[in-house]
Amino acid sequence: MDVCVGKNKRTWSLHRNLLSYHSAWFKEQIKEEVKGKGGKVDLFDDDPRAFELLVKWLYQGRIDNVSTMSIDKKWDYAYACQQLYILCEKINLPQLKNIAIDQFRKGCYEAGLVPGPEEMAPVYQKLPAFSSFRKLVSRIAARQIMDPDSECDASVYRECFSINPDFAIDVINEIKGRSGGALFDDPTAEEGCEYHEHPLGQRCDSQVYKWERR
């Protein structure tokens, strides 16, 4: 069976029995082909690098270990594994999904890099709400926001928040759940003019705005 992948329609010719053995999704595609409804499968929205890893796993039973790669190749491979995870979600290959997410995490750690908003957005666009990869990237974003040594703040993820509000909810919940349960001071109990509008550098007389407690 011919499988065409990506915008440039890179094509692989693969054994039907192998595809159908590992993937119920491909098994269904093969049934359609037998019925004469098409002689190939199109995966134009998927990444050829990810499909290349899938083919390696199908025929060799493994994919490469990112730890064996030079530092300059680790991030690219990690990102390919992210795309592989998304592909495996589509074709229902949970075993390879687990391998892909482990290689992604290891690649990020060893490269000293994490995905940015542009890499996180497709995770929320293409994966279901219960996806472990969603949980992973929301925790990465939460950690980046809370890192006192990082210049990153929540505005970095503005586009992700606007594309998928679930991302914002997940990040906030991760911050709440992993911050040790610390409770902020009550802003309604604060005295002074913290919430007033003043010309730059000016403040109210703090004695004027003392709360009257009841």
Secondary structure, DSSP 8 states (H G I E B T S, - for coil): -EEEETTTTEEEE--HHHHHHH-HHHHHHHHHHHTTS-SEEEETTS-HHHHHHHHHHHHHS----GGGS-HHHHHHHHHHHHHHHHHHHHHT-HHHHHHHHHHHHHHHHHHT----HHHHHHHHHHS-TT-HHHHHHHHHHHHHHH-TT----GGGGHHHHHH-HHHHHHHHHHHHHHTTT-----GGG--SSTT---STT----TTTT-----
